[in-house]
Amino acid sequence: MRTLVTTHFVSLDGVAEAPGGEPGYKHSGWTFDVEPDPAQYELKGREQEEATAFLMGARSYDAFAPIWPTMDYFAGFNAMPKYVVSSTLTDPEWNNTSVVSFDDVARLKDGEGGPILVQGSLQLTQGLLAAGLVDEMRLMVFPVILGSGRRLFPDAAEDKVRLTLVETTTFTNGVQHQVYRPVR
């Protein structure tokens, strides 16, 4: 059985939309407001090396597919199998990308192989949590309060999800990396 890991940049008040400068959002690029610590990027690089598949929603695909294939930093993601949960995307152009249904995710987890990584994809992450399919959540929590924007955890969640903190690292810039596992 494969492990499904979600990873997110999150503000202190839980906002996770547009951390990397995606156009059209009020606080786009908010992670750049904090001085970078090279250790953060080393950690993110290790996540990419550990992953054997990349799972994302259609919005994340639309944001990543035009840019990541041209960036050396994302060579690992570009080479690995990628799965997009979507009912609208039919013919993905990013190499090694397949469109799957939400129900297919459990079958992907039941297959052979290493970790499946979800990066971004807020709505997908919320659905995966509600369905009990997330094995680990990795949060890069930035010391900034945005006050508005899409949050990682919805205000109207129907079910409580209990988590256990299994690891935490604080970087020199005040950013915390927190690793949680759902209590089952």
C-alpha positions in Angstrom: 0.0 0.0 0.0 1.2 3.5 -0.9 1.3 6.5 1.4 -0.6 9.6 0.4 1.2 12.8 1.7 -0.2 16.3 1.3 2.2 19.3 1.5 1.2 22.9 1.7 2.5 26.4 2.4 0.1 27.9 4.9 -0.2 31.3 6.6 -0.6 31.5 10.4 -4.3 32.0 9.8 -4.6 29.0 7.5 -4.6 30.7 4.1 -3.0 28.5 1.5 -4.0 30.0 -1.8 -1.4 31.5 -4.2 1.7 31.2 -2.1 4.0 31.3 -5.1 2.8 34.4 -7.0 0.0 33.0 -9.0 -1.8 35.9 -10.7 -5.3 37.1 -9.8 -5.2 36.7 -6.0 -5.2 39.5 -3.4 -2.2 38.1 -1.5 -0.4 36.4 -4.4 3.2 35.4 -3.6 2.8 35.9 0.2 5.6 33.4 1.0 8.1 35.9 -0.5 7.3 38.3 2.3 9.5 36.1 4.5 13.2 35.9 4.0 14.0 32.5 2.6 16.0 29.9 4.5 17.9 27.5 2.3 17.1 24.6 4.7 13.4 25.0 3.7 14.2 24.4 0.1 16.4 21.4 0.9 13.4 19.9 2.8 11.1 20.6 -0.1 13.7 19.0 -2.5 13.7 15.9 -0.3 9.9 15.7 -0.6 10.2 15.6 -4.4 12.9 13.0 -4.2 10.8 10.7 -1.9 7.7 11.0 -4.0 7.0 8.4 -6.7 3.7 9.9 -8.0 2.2 13.4 -8.0 -1.6 13.9 -7.4 -3.3 17.2 -8.0 -6.6 18.9 -8.7 -7.4 20.6 -12.0 -6.7 24.1 -10.7 -3.2 23.1 -9.5 -2.7 21.3 -12.9 -3.6 24.5 -14.7 -1.1 26.5 -12.5 1.8 24.0 -12.6 1.6 22.5 -16.1 2.6 25.6 -18.1 5.6 26.5 -15.8 7.1 23.4 -14.1 8.1 21.5 -17.2 10.5 24.4 -18.1 12.1 24.5 -14.6 15.1 22.3 -13.6 14.1 22.5 -10.0 11.0 20.5 -10.8 12.7 17.8 -12.8 11.6 15.1 -10.4 7.9 16.0 -10.7 8.2 16.3 -14.5 9.6 12.8 -14.8 7.2 11.0 -12.3 3.7 9.8 -13.0 1.2 12.6 -12.4 -2.5 12.2 -11.7 -5.1 14.9 -12.0 -8.5 14.5 -10.3 -10.8 16.3 -12.7 -14.2 16.0 -14.4 -13.3 18.7 -16.9 -9.7 18.0 -18.0 -9.7 15.4 -20.8 -6.3 15.6 -22.6 -3.5 16.7 -20.3 -0.3 17.8 -22.2 2.2 17.5 -19.3 4.2 14.3 -19.9 3.2 11.3 -17.8 -0.1 12.8 -16.7 -3.3 10.9 -16.4 -6.8 12.1 -15.5 -8.4 10.1 -12.7 -11.6 10.3 -10.7 -11.8 10.8 -7.0 -12.7 7.2 -6.6 -9.5 6.1 -8.4 -7.4 7.6 -5.7 -8.0 4.8 -3.3 -7.0 2.3 -6.0 -3.8 4.3 -6.6 -3.0 4.0 -2.9 -3.7 0.3 -2.9 -1.2 -0.2 -5.7 2.5 -0.9 -5.5 5.1 1.9 -5.2 6.3 4.7 -3.0 4.6 7.8 -1.7 2.0 9.8 -3.6 2.4 13.5 -3.0 -0.3 16.1 -3.2 1.0 19.7 -3.4 -1.4 22.6 -3.4 -4.8 21.3 -4.5 -6.8 22.7 -1.6 -10.2 21.3 -2.6 -8.7 17.9 -3.4 -6.9 17.8 0.0 -10.1 18.7 1.8 -11.9 15.8 0.0 -9.1 13.4 0.7 -9.1 14.2 4.4 -12.9 13.8 4.6 -12.6 10.4 2.9 -9.8 9.2 5.2 -7.3 8.9 2.4 -4.5 11.2 3.8 -1.7 9.4 5.6 0.4 12.4 6.4 0.1 16.2 6.2 3.2 18.4 5.9 2.6 22.1 6.5 5.1 24.9 6.0 3.6 27.5 8.3 4.7 31.0 7.5 4.6 33.8 10.2 2.2 36.0 8.4 -1.5 36.7 8.9 -3.3 37.4 5.6 -6.9 37.8 6.8 -8.5 36.6 3.6 -8.1 33.9 0.9 -8.9 30.3 0.5 -7.9 28.3 3.5 -6.5 24.8 3.7 -9.2 23.7 6.1 -12.8 24.6 5.3 -15.0 26.5 7.7 -17.9 24.2 7.0 -16.2 20.8 7.4 -18.7 18.2 8.3 -16.4 15.9 10.2 -13.6 16.4 12.7 -10.2 15.1 11.7 -7.9 14.4 14.6 -4.2 14.7 13.9 -1.0 13.7 15.8 2.1 15.9 15.4 5.0 13.7 14.6 7.7 16.2 13.6 8.4 19.9 13.8 11.2 22.1 12.6 11.6 25.8 13.0 13.7 27.6 10.5 15.8 30.7 11.1 13.2 32.9 9.5 10.4 31.8 11.8 8.7 29.4 9.3 7.7 26.1 10.9 7.5 22.8 9.2 4.9 20.6 10.9 4.2 17.0 10.0 0.9 15.5 11.1 -0.7 12.1 10.8 -4.4 11.5 11.1 -5.5 9.5 14.1 -7.4 6.4 12.9 
